[in-house]
Every structure is written in C-alpha cells, then in structure tokens.
Amino acid sequence: MTKAEIVAEIANKTGIEKVAVQATVEAFMDIVKGSLVDGENVYLRGFGSFTIKKRAQKTGRNISKNTTIIIPAHNIPAFKPAKSFVSEVKKNVK
C-alpha cells in the first residue's frame, strides 16, 4: 500500500478531503522523523514504537579493491510492532 492509497482510504472512511488528509499524514511523518533525529523514540500504543538503534563501529571489506574499510558507529531508525499488532497479523494468515 502506498502513501496515496493510505490517504485515499482515510479520506473514504472519515469523509475528510484528501488534501487535508494528505497534509495530516505528511505532518505525522515529519513529526516522527524529527523526533527520531532529536533522539526521542515515538510510542503509539496498540500499534508500535519507532526507535533509534545504535550500530557499533565495524570493519568491512571493499571486495572490488580488496581493501579493508572502517564503518563508523551510526544510528538507524527501527520499528517494533506492538504485541496486539503482531498477534492480529498472525491470525490473518492466508
């Protein structure tokens, strides 16, 4: 499902105009991104958590040049679904 499909679905279910729904979805994504950039996790009860995972420095290899490179420590965004979310998805296996 794409962002446009999500906007259309929300607009159909709520009766709100697509433009307003689009702005709301964009604002939500901007807030989540901004919070993660600032080092804050986002918790949505019953849905899941957007968190930051820290990756340690490690040694990698450039296969084409046969050299070793150092990959510096960095943060990556992660999503962990809520237990109720996971159990609902597991029930609907087709």
Residue pairs with C-beta under 8 A, 6 or more apart in sequence:
1 9
3 25
6 25
7 18
7 21
7 22
7 25
8 18
10 16
10 21
10 25
11 17
11 18
11 21
14 21
31 42
32 42
32 50
35 41
35 42
35 50
36 42
36 50
36 51
36 52
36 77
39 52
41 49
41 50
41 51
41 52
42 49
42 50
42 51
43 49
44 50
44 82
45 82
46 82
46 84
46 85
47 81
47 82
47 85
48 79
48 80
48 81
48 82
48 85
49 79
49 80
49 82
50 77
50 78
50 79
51 77
51 78
51 79
51 80
52 75
52 76
52 77
52 78
53 75
53 76
53 77
53 78
54 73
54 74
54 75
55 73
55 74
55 75
55 76
56 73
57 70
57 71
57 72
57 73
58 70
58 71
59 68
59 69
59 70
59 71
60 68
60 69
60 70
60 71
61 67
61 68
61 69
62 68
62 69
81 89
